[in-house]
Amino acid sequence: MLESGCGGRKPTFLLGPGLPGSRAAGRSTDGESTRTLRMIVDLEKIEAIAERVAVGEGLTLIDVEIKGGRSNPLLRVYIDKAGGVTHADCALVSEQMSAILDVEDPFPGSYLLEVSSPGLDRKLVKPREYRYFAGRRARIVLREPLEEQKVFEGRLAGFDEGRVRLGLDDEKIAEFELSNISKARLLPEL
């Protein structure tokens, strides 16, 4: 973990979410405090800052999320690139974002900034994640079954008009409404 003296904020970087020894590991999210915190924080502005920094360094912004409560907020930024993210990539984005966040101040008060790779088995939530990870193996669990089946594994084949496409092992393509997906996660391929 890297801590800097910039404006009392503590930028950190890791190569995987929730790693043992990280300040974020083992923390539970206080849903009420997080909802209140999100009302104060300009998340769209933070995402725009993260996107600008990532693209400027030849990286892809995967996600930005806020965890924790008022007393210990955590701003987590996931980045990626072909061939994988390095420790130096995370450090660079962390340092640049910290400086910009200090100036533009879309996040009042102190917080912990964590920049990380998305991980080998990251969860999938947003449409842009299904598009970005097209071609990767994934496991999708549905709320309501499709042809009496709720769990599907295969290769992501994209996202279009609110529907996730998944290439199944029998070479068929299944489509799922995003709203019917209860959980989705990448499957590690080594």
C-alpha positions in Angstrom: 0.0 0.0 0.0 1.3 3.5 -0.9 0.3 6.4 1.2 0.9 10.0 0.2 0.7 13.3 2.0 -1.6 14.8 -0.7 -4.4 16.6 1.0 -4.7 14.0 3.7 -5.9 11.4 1.3 -4.3 8.0 1.2 -4.0 6.6 -2.4 -3.4 2.9 -2.5 -3.0 0.3 -5.2 -3.4 -3.4 -5.3 -3.3 -6.1 -8.0 -6.5 -7.7 -7.0 -9.6 -6.8 -5.0 -9.9 -7.7 -1.4 -6.4 -9.1 -1.1 -5.3 -10.1 2.4 -3.4 -7.4 4.2 -5.1 -4.6 2.3 -7.0 -2.0 4.3 -10.1 -3.0 2.3 -9.9 -6.7 3.1 -12.5 -7.9 5.6 -14.5 -4.7 5.7 -18.3 -5.0 5.5 -20.3 -2.4 3.7 -22.8 -0.4 5.7 -25.5 -0.1 3.1 -27.2 2.9 4.7 -24.0 4.9 5.2 -22.9 4.1 1.6 -26.3 5.3 0.2 -25.9 8.6 2.1 -22.3 8.9 1.0 -23.2 8.4 -2.6 -25.6 11.3 -2.4 -22.8 13.6 -1.4 -20.1 12.3 -3.8 -20.2 13.2 -7.5 -19.6 9.6 -8.8 -20.1 10.6 -12.5 -17.3 13.2 -12.1 -15.1 10.7 -10.4 -15.7 8.2 -13.2 -14.9 10.9 -15.8 -11.6 11.7 -14.0 -10.8 7.9 -13.8 -11.6 7.5 -17.5 -9.5 10.4 -18.5 -6.5 9.2 -16.5 -6.8 5.6 -17.7 -7.1 6.4 -21.4 -4.2 8.9 -21.1 -2.0 6.0 -19.9 -3.2 3.5 -22.5 -5.5 1.6 -20.0 -9.2 0.8 -19.9 -11.4 1.9 -17.0 -13.5 -1.1 -15.9 -15.4 0.3 -12.9 -15.4 2.8 -10.1 -17.2 2.0 -6.9 -17.6 3.4 -3.4 -17.6 1.1 -0.4 -17.7 1.7 3.4 -19.4 4.3 5.4 -18.9 7.9 6.3 -16.1 7.3 8.7 -14.1 5.0 6.4 -15.1 5.5 2.7 -13.2 3.6 0.1 -13.0 4.7 -3.5 -12.1 1.7 -5.6 -11.0 2.0 -9.3 -10.6 -1.0 -11.5 -8.3 -0.7 -14.6 -7.2 -3.2 -17.2 -5.1 -3.5 -20.4 -4.1 -6.2 -22.9 -1.5 -8.4 -21.2 -2.7 -7.4 -17.7 -2.2 -4.6 -15.3 1.1 -4.1 -13.5 1.9 -2.7 -10.1 3.4 0.4 -11.9 0.1 1.0 -13.8 -1.8 1.0 -10.6 0.7 3.3 -8.9 0.6 5.7 -11.8 -3.2 5.9 -12.0 -3.4 6.2 -8.2 -0.9 9.1 -8.1 -2.6 11.0 -11.0 -6.1 10.5 -9.7 -5.1 11.6 -6.2 -3.7 14.9 -7.6 -6.8 15.6 -9.7 -9.2 14.6 -7.0 -7.4 17.0 -4.6 -7.9 19.9 -7.1 -11.4 19.1 -8.4 -12.7 17.8 -5.0 -15.7 15.7 -6.1 -15.3 13.6 -2.9 -15.6 15.8 0.2 -13.6 14.8 3.3 -10.9 12.1 3.5 -11.2 8.6 1.9 -9.0 5.7 0.8 -8.2 5.5 -2.9 -7.6 2.0 -4.2 -6.6 1.3 -7.8 -6.6 -2.4 -8.8 -6.9 -4.8 -11.7 -10.4 -6.3 -12.1 -9.1 -9.8 -11.1 -9.3 -13.1 -12.9 -12.8 -14.0 -11.5 -14.3 -10.5 -11.3 -18.1 -10.1 -11.0 -19.9 -8.6 -14.0 -22.6 -6.0 -13.4 -22.6 -3.2 -15.9 -23.3 -3.5 -19.7 -19.8 -2.1 -20.5 -18.2 -5.0 -18.5 -20.1 -7.6 -20.7 -18.8 -5.8 -23.8 -15.3 -5.4 -22.6 -14.9 -9.0 -21.5 -16.4 -10.5 -24.6 -14.5 -13.7 -25.5 -13.8 -14.6 -21.9 -15.4 -17.5 -20.1 -18.1 -16.6 -17.6 -20.7 -18.1 -15.3 -24.2 -16.5 -15.2 -26.9 -17.3 -12.7 -30.4 -16.2 -13.6 -33.2 -15.0 -11.3 -35.8 -16.8 -13.4 -34.9 -20.0 -15.2 -34.5 -20.2 -19.0 -35.7 -23.6 -20.3 -35.6 -24.9 -16.7 -32.0 -23.9 -16.2 -30.7 -21.1 -14.0 -26.9 -21.5 -14.2 -25.0 -21.2 -17.5 -21.3 -21.2 -18.4 -19.7 -20.3 -21.7 -17.9 -17.5 -23.5 -19.3 -14.0 -23.4 -20.4 -13.0 -26.9 -21.2 -9.3 -26.1 -24.1 -7.1 -25.0 -26.7 -5.6 -27.2 -30.1 -3.9 -26.5 -30.2 -4.9 -22.8 -29.3 -8.5 -23.5 -26.2 -10.5 -22.6 -25.0 -13.0 -25.2 -23.2 -16.1 -24.0 -21.7 -18.8 -26.3 -22.4 -22.1 -24.8 -20.2 -25.2 -25.0 -22.5 -26.8 -27.5 -21.8 -23.8 -29.8 -25.3 -22.3 -29.3 -25.7 -18.7 -28.3 -27.9 -18.0 -25.3 -29.3 -14.5 -24.7 -30.3 -13.2 -21.2 -32.0 -10.0 -20.2 -29.6 -8.1 -18.0 -32.5 -7.6 -15.5 -32.8 -11.4 -15.2 -29.2 -11.9 -14.2 -28.8 -12.5 -10.5 -25.0 -13.0 -10.5 -22.3 -13.1 -13.2 -18.6 -13.7 -12.8 -15.6 -14.3 -15.1 -14.1 -17.8 -14.9 -10.3 -17.9 -14.5 -8.5 -19.3 -17.5 -4.9 -20.2 -16.8 
